[in-house]
Amino acid sequence: MSTMIRIQDDIKQKLDSLKAYPREPYTAVISRIIDSYETEELTDEDISDIETSLNDLKAGRYRTIEEYAEDEGINLS
């Protein structure tokens, strides 16, 4: 069974840019998008790591990319 849907031109362009190959059907593109959302469940460890990181940010325990680059001798220019 198939169903026709209408989408805005800008959404179609975004779907086109997500194609793995030029003639890939939109069904495959949309299915891949849906599958990626279904597999992105956060574990308890992930949630704990995020909470720790947020607490570090709030407490000012972080370095900017510029500070990191300088410490590592990386030229950002």
Distance bins in CASP14 RR format, pairs under 12 A and 6 or more apart:
PFRMAT RR
TARGET T0000
AUTHOR 0000-0000-0000
RMODE 2
METHOD distances of the structure
MODEL  1
1 27 0 0 0 0 0 1 0 0 0 0 0
2 25 0 0 0 0 0 1 0 0 0 0 0
2 26 0 0 0 0 0 1 0 0 0 0 0
2 27 0 0 0 0 1 0 0 0 0 0 0
3 26 0 0 0 0 0 1 0 0 0 0 0
3 27 0 0 0 0 0 1 0 0 0 0 0
3 30 0 0 0 0 0 1 0 0 0 0 0
4 26 0 0 0 0 0 1 0 0 0 0 0
5 11 0 0 0 0 0 1 0 0 0 0 0
5 12 0 0 0 0 0 1 0 0 0 0 0
5 15 0 0 0 0 0 1 0 0 0 0 0
5 26 0 0 0 0 1 0 0 0 0 0 0
5 27 0 0 0 0 0 1 0 0 0 0 0
5 30 0 0 0 0 1 0 0 0 0 0 0
6 12 0 0 0 0 1 0 0 0 0 0 0
7 13 0 0 0 0 1 0 0 0 0 0 0
7 14 0 0 0 0 1 0 0 0 0 0 0
7 15 1 0 0 1 0 0 0 0 0 0 0
7 16 0 0 0 0 0 1 0 0 0 0 0
7 26 0 0 0 0 1 0 0 0 0 0 0
7 29 0 0 0 0 0 1 0 0 0 0 0
7 30 0 0 0 0 0 1 0 0 0 0 0
8 14 0 0 0 0 1 0 0 0 0 0 0
8 15 0 0 0 0 0 1 0 0 0 0 0
9 15 0 0 0 0 0 1 0 0 0 0 0
9 16 0 0 0 0 0 1 0 0 0 0 0
10 16 0 0 0 0 0 1 0 0 0 0 0
10 17 0 0 0 0 0 1 0 0 0 0 0
11 17 0 0 0 0 0 1 0 0 0 0 0
11 18 0 0 0 0 0 1 0 0 0 0 0
11 26 0 0 0 0 0 1 0 0 0 0 0
11 29 0 0 0 0 0 1 0 0 0 0 0
11 30 0 0 0 0 0 1 0 0 0 0 0
11 33 0 0 0 0 0 1 0 0 0 0 0
12 18 0 0 0 0 0 1 0 0 0 0 0
12 19 0 0 0 0 0 1 0 0 0 0 0
12 26 0 0 0 0 1 0 0 0 0 0 0
12 29 0 0 0 0 0 1 0 0 0 0 0
12 30 0 0 0 0 0 1 0 0 0 0 0
13 19 0 0 0 0 0 1 0 0 0 0 0
14 26 0 0 0 0 0 1 0 0 0 0 0
14 29 0 0 0 0 1 0 0 0 0 0 0
14 30 0 0 0 0 0 1 0 0 0 0 0
14 33 0 0 0 0 0 1 0 0 0 0 0
15 24 0 0 0 0 1 0 0 0 0 0 0
15 25 0 0 0 0 0 1 0 0 0 0 0
15 26 1 0 1 0 0 0 0 0 0 0 0
15 27 0 0 0 0 0 1 0 0 0 0 0
15 28 0 0 0 0 0 1 0 0 0 0 0
15 29 1 0 1 0 0 0 0 0 0 0 0
15 30 1 0 0 1 0 0 0 0 0 0 0
15 31 0 0 0 0 0 1 0 0 0 0 0
15 32 0 0 0 0 0 1 0 0 0 0 0
15 33 0 0 0 0 1 0 0 0 0 0 0
16 22 0 0 0 0 1 0 0 0 0 0 0
16 23 0 0 0 0 0 1 0 0 0 0 0
16 24 0 0 0 0 1 0 0 0 0 0 0
16 25 0 0 0 0 0 1 0 0 0 0 0
16 26 0 0 0 0 1 0 0 0 0 0 0
16 29 0 0 0 0 1 0 0 0 0 0 0
17 24 0 0 0 0 0 1 0 0 0 0 0
17 29 0 0 0 0 1 0 0 0 0 0 0
18 24 0 0 0 0 1 0 0 0 0 0 0
18 26 0 0 0 0 1 0 0 0 0 0 0
18 28 0 0 0 0 1 0 0 0 0 0 0
18 29 1 0 1 0 0 0 0 0 0 0 0
18 30 0 0 0 0 1 0 0 0 0 0 0
18 31 0 0 0 0 0 1 0 0 0 0 0
18 32 1 0 0 1 0 0 0 0 0 0 0
18 33 1 0 0 1 0 0 0 0 0 0 0
18 36 0 0 0 0 0 1 0 0 0 0 0
19 25 0 0 0 0 1 0 0 0 0 0 0
19 26 0 0 0 0 1 0 0 0 0 0 0
19 27 0 0 0 0 0 1 0 0 0 0 0
19 28 0 0 0 0 1 0 0 0 0 0 0
19 29 1 0 1 0 0 0 0 0 0 0 0
19 30 0 0 0 0 0 1 0 0 0 0 0
19 32 0 0 0 0 1 0 0 0 0 0 0
19 33 0 0 0 0 0 1 0 0 0 0 0
20 26 0 0 0 0 0 1 0 0 0 0 0
20 28 1 0 0 1 0 0 0 0 0 0 0
20 29 1 0 0 1 0 0 0 0 0 0 0
20 31 0 0 0 0 0 1 0 0 0 0 0
20 32 1 0 0 1 0 0 0 0 0 0 0
20 33 0 0 0 0 0 1 0 0 0 0 0
21 28 0 0 0 0 1 0 0 0 0 0 0
21 29 0 0 0 0 0 1 0 0 0 0 0
22 29 0 0 0 0 0 1 0 0 0 0 0
23 29 0 0 0 0 0 1 0 0 0 0 0
24 30 0 0 0 0 0 1 0 0 0 0 0
24 31 0 0 0 0 0 1 0 0 0 0 0
24 32 0 0 0 0 1 0 0 0 0 0 0
25 31 0 0 0 0 1 0 0 0 0 0 0
25 32 0 0 0 0 0 1 0 0 0 0 0
26 32 0 0 0 0 0 1 0 0 0 0 0
26 33 0 0 0 0 0 1 0 0 0 0 0
27 33 0 0 0 0 0 1 0 0 0 0 0
27 34 0 0 0 0 0 1 0 0 0 0 0
28 34 0 0 0 0 0 1 0 0 0 0 0
28 35 0 0 0 0 0 1 0 0 0 0 0
29 35 0 0 0 0 0 1 0 0 0 0 0
29 36 0 0 0 0 0 1 0 0 0 0 0
30 36 0 0 0 0 0 1 0 0 0 0 0
30 37 0 0 0 0 0 1 0 0 0 0 0
31 37 0 0 0 0 0 1 0 0 0 0 0
31 38 0 0 0 0 0 1 0 0 0 0 0
32 38 0 0 0 0 0 1 0 0 0 0 0
32 39 0 0 0 0 0 1 0 0 0 0 0
33 39 0 0 0 0 0 1 0 0 0 0 0
33 40 0 0 0 0 0 1 0 0 0 0 0
34 40 0 0 0 0 0 1 0 0 0 0 0
40 46 0 0 0 0 1 0 0 0 0 0 0
41 47 0 0 0 0 0 1 0 0 0 0 0
42 48 0 0 0 0 1 0 0 0 0 0 0
42 49 0 0 0 0 1 0 0 0 0 0 0
42 50 1 0 0 1 0 0 0 0 0 0 0
42 51 0 0 0 0 0 1 0 0 0 0 0
43 49 0 0 0 0 1 0 0 0 0 0 0
43 50 0 0 0 0 0 1 0 0 0 0 0
44 50 0 0 0 0 0 1 0 0 0 0 0
44 51 0 0 0 0 0 1 0 0 0 0 0
45 51 0 0 0 0 0 1 0 0 0 0 0
45 52 0 0 0 0 0 1 0 0 0 0 0
46 52 0 0 0 0 0 1 0 0 0 0 0
46 53 0 0 0 0 0 1 0 0 0 0 0
47 53 0 0 0 0 0 1 0 0 0 0 0
47 54 0 0 0 0 0 1 0 0 0 0 0
48 54 0 0 0 0 0 1 0 0 0 0 0
48 55 0 0 0 0 0 1 0 0 0 0 0
49 55 0 0 0 0 0 1 0 0 0 0 0
49 56 0 0 0 0 0 1 0 0 0 0 0
50 56 0 0 0 0 0 1 0 0 0 0 0
50 57 0 0 0 0 0 1 0 0 0 0 0
51 57 0 0 0 0 0 1 0 0 0 0 0
51 58 0 0 0 0 0 1 0 0 0 0 0
52 58 0 0 0 0 0 1 0 0 0 0 0
52 59 0 0 0 0 0 1 0 0 0 0 0
52 61 0 0 0 0 0 1 0 0 0 0 0
53 59 0 0 0 0 0 1 0 0 0 0 0
53 60 0 0 0 0 0 1 0 0 0 0 0
53 61 0 0 0 0 1 0 0 0 0 0 0
53 62 0 0 0 0 1 0 0 0 0 0 0
54 60 0 0 0 0 0 1 0 0 0 0 0
54 61 0 0 0 0 0 1 0 0 0 0 0
54 62 0 0 0 0 0 1 0 0 0 0 0
55 61 0 0 0 0 1 0 0 0 0 0 0
55 62 0 0 0 0 0 1 0 0 0 0 0
56 62 1 0 0 1 0 0 0 0 0 0 0
56 63 0 0 0 0 0 1 0 0 0 0 0
57 63 0 0 0 0 0 1 0 0 0 0 0
57 64 0 0 0 0 0 1 0 0 0 0 0
62 68 0 0 0 0 1 0 0 0 0 0 0
63 69 0 0 0 0 1 0 0 0 0 0 0
63 70 0 0 0 0 1 0 0 0 0 0 0
63 71 1 0 0 1 0 0 0 0 0 0 0
63 72 0 0 0 0 0 1 0 0 0 0 0
64 70 0 0 0 0 1 0 0 0 0 0 0
64 71 0 0 0 0 0 1 0 0 0 0 0
64 76 0 0 0 0 0 1 0 0 0 0 0
65 71 0 0 0 0 0 1 0 0 0 0 0
65 72 0 0 0 0 0 1 0 0 0 0 0
65 74 0 0 0 0 1 0 0 0 0 0 0
65 76 1 0 0 1 0 0 0 0 0 0 0
66 72 0 0 0 0 0 1 0 0 0 0 0
66 73 0 0 0 0 0 1 0 0 0 0 0
66 74 0 0 0 0 1 0 0 0 0 0 0
66 75 0 0 0 0 0 1 0 0 0 0 0
66 76 1 0 0 1 0 0 0 0 0 0 0
66 77 0 0 0 0 0 1 0 0 0 0 0
67 73 0 0 0 0 0 1 0 0 0 0 0
67 74 0 0 0 0 0 1 0 0 0 0 0
67 76 0 0 0 0 0 1 0 0 0 0 0
68 74 1 0 0 1 0 0 0 0 0 0 0
68 76 0 0 0 0 1 0 0 0 0 0 0
69 75 1 0 0 1 0 0 0 0 0 0 0
69 76 1 0 1 0 0 0 0 0 0 0 0
69 77 0 0 0 0 1 0 0 0 0 0 0
70 76 0 0 0 0 1 0 0 0 0 0 0
END
